[in-house]
């Protein structure tokens, strides 16, 4: 997993939203513990180049920037439509979580 500061902050803000806390069954303190654990596993990426705008959803630009700057092999997302073919231009595969798991197992 890769993340730059902008993406890590975006994940933190999203995880703290009431709808996500409710879906996960976590309170704010538990969400904080979860976020800290995820960030501890992330390989930090320094953003040397900004590639915006590339995508139809500006919120997804953080993901693309971290992937490109971190030389990711793939972006794993349920949101394939908003990324389209753009990751491929940078040599990055676009995978669903199920595809990523299959790839890891082989």
C-alpha positions as CSV (number, residue, x, y, z in Angstrom):
1,X,0.0,0.0,0.0
2,X,1.2,3.5,-0.9
3,X,0.0,6.8,0.3
4,X,1.1,10.4,0.2
5,X,0.1,12.9,2.9
6,X,-2.9,14.2,0.9
7,X,-4.3,10.7,0.4
8,X,-3.7,9.7,4.0
9,X,-5.6,12.8,5.1
10,X,-8.4,12.0,2.7
11,X,-8.7,8.5,4.0
12,X,-8.8,9.8,7.6
13,X,-11.5,12.3,6.8
14,X,-13.6,9.7,5.0
15,X,-13.3,7.1,7.7
16,X,-14.5,9.6,10.3
17,X,-17.7,10.3,8.4
18,X,-20.8,9.2,10.5
19,X,-22.1,7.0,7.6
20,X,-18.8,5.1,7.4
21,X,-18.5,4.8,11.2
22,X,-22.0,3.4,11.4
23,X,-21.4,0.9,8.6
24,X,-18.3,-0.3,10.3
25,X,-19.8,-0.3,13.8
26,X,-17.0,1.8,15.2
27,X,-16.9,4.9,17.4
28,X,-14.5,7.8,16.7
29,X,-11.8,6.4,19.0
30,X,-11.9,3.0,17.3
31,X,-11.8,4.7,13.9
32,X,-8.6,6.5,15.1
33,X,-7.0,3.2,16.1
34,X,-8.0,1.7,12.7
35,X,-6.6,4.7,10.8
36,X,-3.3,4.6,12.8
37,X,-3.0,0.9,12.0
38,X,-3.5,1.4,8.3
39,X,-1.1,4.3,8.1
40,X,1.5,2.2,9.9
41,X,1.4,-0.3,7.1
42,X,1.5,2.2,4.3
43,X,4.7,2.9,2.3
44,X,5.0,6.7,2.3
45,X,5.2,8.4,-1.1
46,X,6.7,11.8,-1.7
47,X,4.8,13.7,-4.3
48,X,7.3,15.1,-6.8
49,X,4.9,15.7,-9.7
50,X,1.2,16.7,-9.7
51,X,-0.7,15.1,-12.5
52,X,-4.0,16.9,-12.1
53,X,-6.5,17.0,-13.7
54,X,-6.6,13.5,-15.2
55,X,-9.8,12.0,-13.8
56,X,-13.5,12.9,-13.9
57,X,-13.7,12.8,-10.1
58,X,-11.3,15.3,-8.5
59,X,-11.3,13.3,-5.2
60,X,-9.7,10.4,-7.0
61,X,-6.8,12.5,-8.1
62,X,-5.1,11.8,-4.7
63,X,-5.1,8.1,-5.4
64,X,-3.7,8.5,-8.9
65,X,-0.9,10.9,-7.7
66,X,0.2,8.5,-5.0
67,X,0.2,5.6,-7.4
68,X,2.2,7.4,-10.1
69,X,4.7,9.0,-7.7
70,X,5.1,5.7,-5.8
71,X,5.5,3.7,-9.0
72,X,2.6,1.4,-8.0
73,X,1.9,-1.7,-10.0
74,X,-1.9,-1.4,-9.6
75,X,-4.7,0.7,-8.2
76,X,-7.3,-1.4,-6.4
77,X,-10.8,0.0,-6.3
78,X,-14.4,-0.7,-6.7
79,X,-14.6,2.6,-8.6
80,X,-13.3,1.6,-12.1
81,X,-15.5,4.0,-14.0
82,X,-14.0,7.2,-12.6
83,X,-10.5,6.0,-13.3
84,X,-11.1,4.8,-16.9
85,X,-8.0,4.1,-18.9
86,X,-5.9,6.8,-17.2
87,X,-3.9,4.6,-14.9
88,X,-2.8,2.5,-17.9
89,X,-1.2,5.6,-19.4
90,X,1.2,5.5,-16.5
91,X,1.7,1.7,-16.7
92,X,-0.6,1.0,-13.7
93,X,-3.2,-1.7,-13.8
94,X,-6.7,-1.0,-12.5
95,X,-8.0,-3.9,-10.5
96,X,-11.1,-4.6,-8.4
97,X,-10.4,-6.0,-4.9
98,X,-11.4,-9.5,-6.2
99,X,-8.9,-9.3,-9.1
100,X,-6.2,-8.1,-6.7
101,X,-6.7,-11.0,-4.4
102,X,-6.6,-13.5,-7.3
103,X,-3.4,-11.9,-8.5
104,X,-1.8,-12.1,-5.1
105,X,-2.8,-15.8,-4.8
106,X,-1.1,-16.8,-8.1
